[in-house]
């Protein structure tokens, strides 16, 4: 995928209330970033570089806790979005 389209964004519930013209504005400024397994896309405690949407694949989340051996984890399948934990 090299360019995000309205059709790519339409399945994401975050955009449910937008019409195609409004969604087109999002698609026009979106950038595609392909990442491989194990690549960190956002660091805990740091502000992510804008809104990140998962259009293809599966992402995992690991969050450090007070107990180093018991991280909190979650998996998200595409398409979707997630708010960064604070």
C-alpha positions in Angstrom: 0.0 0.0 0.0 1.5 3.4 -1.0 -1.5 5.7 -0.5 -4.4 5.7 1.9 -7.8 5.9 0.3 -11.3 6.6 1.6 -12.1 2.9 1.2 -9.1 2.0 3.5 -10.4 4.3 6.3 -14.2 3.6 6.0 -14.1 0.4 8.1 -12.6 2.2 11.1 -15.4 3.2 13.5 -13.6 6.4 14.5 -14.7 7.8 11.1 -18.3 6.6 11.2 -19.8 10.1 11.3 -17.8 11.5 8.4 -19.0 11.6 4.8 -16.7 10.6 2.0 -15.5 14.2 1.3 -14.5 14.7 5.0 -12.9 11.3 5.1 -11.0 12.2 1.9 -9.4 15.0 3.7 -8.0 12.5 6.2 -6.8 10.2 3.5 -5.1 13.0 1.6 -2.8 13.8 4.6 -2.3 10.2 5.8 1.1 8.6 5.3 1.7 4.8 5.0 4.3 3.2 7.2 4.9 -0.5 6.8 6.5 -2.1 9.9 7.6 -5.7 10.5 7.2 -8.0 13.4 8.8 -6.7 16.6 9.0 -3.1 15.5 8.1 -0.6 18.2 5.6 2.0 16.8 5.1 4.0 20.0 7.0 4.1 23.3 5.3 4.1 26.7 5.6 7.6 28.2 6.3 9.3 25.0 3.8 11.2 22.8 3.2 9.2 19.6 3.8 11.1 16.3 0.1 11.7 15.6 -2.8 9.4 15.1 -1.8 5.9 14.1 -4.2 3.6 12.4 -3.8 -0.1 11.8 -5.0 -0.9 8.2 -3.5 -4.3 7.7 -2.2 -7.0 10.0 -2.1 -7.4 13.8 -0.4 -5.2 16.4 0.5 -6.1 19.9 0.8 -3.8 22.9 2.9 -4.3 26.0 2.8 -1.9 28.9 5.2 -1.9 31.7 3.7 -2.3 35.2 5.0 -2.0 38.7 5.9 -5.7 38.5 8.6 -6.1 35.8 7.7 -9.7 35.1 4.0 -9.2 34.5 3.5 -6.7 31.6 0.0 -5.8 30.5 -0.5 -7.0 26.9 -3.2 -6.6 24.3 -3.6 -7.5 20.6 -5.5 -5.5 17.9 -6.5 -6.8 14.6 -7.0 -4.5 11.6 -8.8 -2.2 10.9 -8.7 -0.2 14.0 -7.3 2.5 16.2 -6.4 2.7 19.8 -5.8 5.6 22.2 -2.4 5.7 23.8 -2.4 4.7 27.5 -1.2 7.5 29.8 
